[in-house]
Amino acid sequence: MSDGGNNAVADLGSGSEPSAPRKRADARRNEETLLEAAAATFIAAGVDAPVRDIAAKAGVGVGTIYRHFPTRADLIVAVYRHQVEACVEAGPALLASSNSPHAALARWIDLFVDFLVTKHGLAEALQSDDATFVTLHAYFLDRLLPVCAELLDAAVAAGEVRPDVEAFELMLAVGNLCIGANKDPRYDVRRVVALLLAGLRLIPHH
């Protein structure tokens, strides 16, 4: 049985044997459990948190994590991509389930803030490998900008927000507001981001 090597994410599901689809599905679920546990641990304790803590949270042995992700860098990159994809999938789902496009945008930005607070820790961990980080940053923008634009466009079309704001500047503004979010208890990043979103409104908030 292959352990997936250094590119476990890419290699999972590449088997051609008849039982491969079931194995692929199981492997994907197992990996998702690991990545969610790692993301939660990174948020709570930083990217240098012991692997045993992640394993305990996921309910697996430490060896299982190392089989999927031989190095901490492999795990960090996989968590980063996993969180980006979760944000991507959330956009259309929120648009379909929220009372208004503005509400969907606000809820998505809240998820984006969750991601950014973690991302700053990930970025620090990846500073030793500039090429990897540049690739991830481009991936981050390529995947998330269209989602933010879709939510923003829907809110503009509904007459809920001003039409002169671009998705890129909104994401950049939120990103800048998230810098240092956990460094001073007097700074409530969610409150400040909510003020930014309120400033987008074309109608008064009742």
N, C-alpha and C positions, 0 to 999 in steps of 0.2 A: 504494500500500500504506500503510495507516495504521500509525503507530508506537504506537498504543494511548493516547496522550495521558497526562495526569497520573494517570489511574486505570487503568494498564495491566493490573493484576490483574483488575479488574472487567470491563474491556472485552474482554479476550482471549476469543475464542470467541463473539463476538456477531454474527459474519458470517452471512449467509444464503445465500451462493453454494453450489453443489453440493459443492465441494471443501472446504467449511468444516470438517467434522469432522476431516479429516486435518490441515488447517492448525491447528485448535484443539489437537489432540493434540501436534503438533510445537512449537507456541508454548508449550504448557504444560510440555513436557519442557525446552525451552530456558530457560524462565524458572526452572524448578526447579533446573537446573544453576547458573544465575546466583545464585539465592538461597542454595543450599548453599555456593557459593564465598564469597559475601558473609558468610554466618554464620561460616564457618571463619576468614575474615580478621578479622572483628570480634572473635572470641574471642581470636585470636592478637595482634592489634595495636590493638584498639579501634575504635570507630565512625568515627574520623577517618582511618582507613587510606586511602591513595591508591586512587582508583578503578582506576588502572592495575594495582594489585596484585590486585584482585578479578578484573579482566578476564584477567590472566595465569593466575590459578588456574582460571578457568572455560574458558580456551582460546578466548576471543573477543576482539574489538577493543573498545576503550573506547567507541566509538560505539554498539555494540550495547547496552551497559548503559544509555547515555543514551536510547536509543530506548525501552527498556522502562521506565526510571525516570529521568525528566528531572531530578529533583533528588535530593540525598542523602537528604532527608527521605522522599521516596517510597520509596527503597530501604530505609531503616531500618524504616519501617512495614511494608513487604512482608516483610522478614526476620523481624520480630517475629511477624507473623501466620503465616508459614510454619513457624516453630519451634513456635508454639502448636499448629498442626494436626498436626505430627509427634508431639507429645506426646499429643494426643488419639487418634491412630491407634495409638500404641504400647500404650495401656492394654489394650484387648481382645486384641491380639496376644500380649502378654506373659502375660495370664491364661490364654490357650489353650495357650501353649507352655512355661510354667514348671512346675517340679515341685510347687509349692504356691502358694496365693494369697499367702502372706507373701513368698515369693521373687519373685513377680510385682510385688508392692507395692514391695519393696526395689529391684528393677531399674528400676521406673518412677520412683521417687524419685531414683535416680541420674541418669536422663535429665532430670528436673525440675531437679536441681541444675545440670546442664550449661546448661540454658536460663536459670536464674536468674542465673548468673554473667555470662552475656551480657546478660540483661535489664537489669541495673543500669547497664551502659554505654548501652543503648538508652534507658533512662529519663532518664539525664543528657542525652542528645542531644535528647530531646523536651521538656525543661523549658521551652524557649522557646515551646512551643505547648501550653498547658495543656489546651485543649479536646480536642486530638488525643490527648494522653496519657490523659485521663479516659476517652475512648471506648475506647482500647486496653486500659486496666486492666479496664473492665467486660467487654470481650470475652474477656480472659484468664481472668477468674473464671467467666464463663458457660460457656466451653468446657472448662476444666480441672477445675473442682470436681466435676462429675458423674463424670468419669473416676476421680478420686481416691476418690470415695465408692464407686464400684463395686468398686474394688480393695480398699478397706478393709472394705466389707461382706462381700466374699467371704472375706477373711481372718478376720473375726469369725465368720462362719457355719461356717468350718472349725475353729473353736476355737483359732486360732493367735495371735490378738491380743486385747487387752482391748476390751470393747465400749463403753467410755465416752469414746472419742475421736472427735471430729467431723472430717470431711475438711477443713473450713475451718481449724480450729486446727492440724491437722497441716501443711497447706500454709503457713500463716502462720509456724509454728515453723521449718520448713525455710527459708523465705524469710529470716527473721531471722538464722538461723545462717549464711546465705550472704553477709550484708553484710560487706564488707571481706575477702572470701575470698582475694583475691590481693594483699592489702596487707602481709602479714607471713608469712614462710616458716615461722614457728613455729606457725601456725594451719592445721591440716589440716581443711578443711570436711567432706570426705567421712568422715573418721574420726568427727567429732562428730555428723554426721547418722546414721552407723551406730549410734552409742551411743543416739541418740534412737529409732531403729527397734528396737534391742534392748530398750529400755524398754517397747515396746508388747507384747512377747511374753508370752504366758500360760505358755509352756513353756520350760524352760531351753534355752539354745543349746549344742548338743554340738559 
